[in-house]
Amino acid sequence: MARPNLKLTVPPARKAELEERFKAADDVRQRQRLQAILLATTGQHGYRDIAQIVGCATSTFALWLNKYLAGGLDELLRRETPAGLTSPIGAQKVQQELQAGLKAGRWRTAGQVAAWLKEAHGIERAAKSIYRWLGKANGALRVPRPAHVLQNPPAAAAFRAELEQRLEQLALPKDKPVKWLATIKIFQ
């Protein structure tokens, strides 16, 4: 059985104030909340209908309605968290320098990037934030890979010893990087 339509009873003066605030609101967030409460005063819609019209979840509309009933318009429109600020790391100049430094291999760790940001730009951020911005700038995490327990250390040392000689025999250009693709041998 469906819920009956919601009829929020408010005095005419308060409804007029709601309509004025709705028309004057520039913030989309405020307009959405005010529209939801105005629709609730008409008695023509249920919770789901109002939520669908304003573009939110039914539970979100219920939270807004409870806020309005508890504290009026001021409580309904109060921001619990401030609007988001743009990070200074996202500035075009900082991003260009960060990408150029990554391309040139200027830093090997996120800690070095953090120190550079503090020294060059006066920006201090948590490690999580630094990693996020390094990911956006296509920075690669360089950490040693874990070694398998069955790894043969003498065979690995022999491979490293003769790798340089094998590369010299290939006559590769000295000024270009080499990408090594390993082959897998399957034993039966």
Secondary structure, 3 states (H helix, E strand, C coil): CCCCCECCCCCHHHHHHHHHHHHHCCCHHHHHHHHHHHHHHHCCECHHHHHHHHCCCHHHHHHHHHHHHHHHHHHHHCCCCCCCCCCHHHCHHHHHHHHHHHHHCCCCCHHHHHHHHHHHHCCCCCHHHHHHHHHHCCCCCCCCCCCCCCCCHHHHHHHHHHHHHHHHHCCCCCCCCCCCCCCCCCCC
